[in-house]
Amino acid sequence: GGRSLLRSPTLRVARAPTLLMAVAARALSAPALPRPPSISAAFDSGNIEVKDVACGSDDAHTFTLKIRPDAYTHGTDKTAHFQWFHFRASGVKGKKCTFVLENAGAASYPEGWEDYKTVASYDREDWFRIASTEYEDGKLSWTLEPERDSIWFAYFAPYSWERHERLVAELSGPGQLGTHTSIGETLEGRPLDLLTFGDGPLQLWATARQHPGESMAEWCAEGLGRFLNSGEDPLARELRRVATVRLVPNMNPDGAVAGYLRVNAAGANLNREWASGVYEGYDAPTLERSPEVYWTLKAMDQLGMDAHVDIHGDEAIAANFFAGTEGIPKWGPHLATQLEALSDAFLRRSPDFQVGLGYDVEPPGEGNMAVGSNAVAERYNALSVTLEMPFKDTLTPAEAADPVRGWSPGRAK
């Protein structure tokens, strides 16, 4: 008579791992599907905080959310900006969903919410406006029944760092007309990319997205880069013949990836970092707080600068317009004539551009010299303008308005 196999020590040892694996698998098994609705912003340029998700028995859900503030801006703005949001809602197909941004009234530019419509996408390529968006009692909200399980929402159509990398590679690749160099690094080690087109004597510059939440600026920069890279467009050919055009598509990569509205990784508002002596006891630009501006100015000094366009977005004004540098000490007839000529050229080129709406003109000698366009115009005694585009839509001219998409990547390009 042999020993019972069930009492064998060897068999007990052999069975132990199997039993443990079965218990672990049961403990870690996925919850039953479908999962309840959820919110995520854990991705490039994501920004939202979840306060509450109320799921009703009638498939009506309310998501109470808050926009996460930027890093605090010391020295210049002395505030923690916020307005940019970008998040995904999942598990929402066919459910009546209401999204409420409860801190919208405390955002950096609350007037920007008036007549604003949230942008949304099912595939992160085609972005459309949510007609039900409304701003009331300091809260921005919208309601819809999504057609798919997941839907993405944002303040404006996002422009990802991956798309930026692809653009740089495409426009400077074999057979293309652009060349690429990195003129410096950000605080988090991302490259500050410069694309160059043409070899003419005029040194023209375009910079975009100093404020990372103004993603339309990089959409515009992409359109400019593709235009300059065209071998068939006669205007592009002529521009490359008479000028060397240098494009910095994203001045603030760190802030863009972090989902910030106005600042870089150190909390610096780059468009207040172009000169010292403006804010008491504050020096700029520095490698410690604003290397993006520091390296761009070094490149301009080395390569030359005859004219400059700085591309931005405006939260409140529903129009495309130039902000000039009339407040700088060196402003005079030569710069005024060039600004008028550039404005006329834009008016001829695009019905989406206008000159009626915009910022108040700064009085002579009272310009903020820490602002990029002012500092560049004064430093090089050259034309420098800020091109502003809307987060909303173009109300001037009215016939250019698009109720489905509003101001959009396609129009910005």
Disulfide bonds with the S-S distance in Angstrom:
none
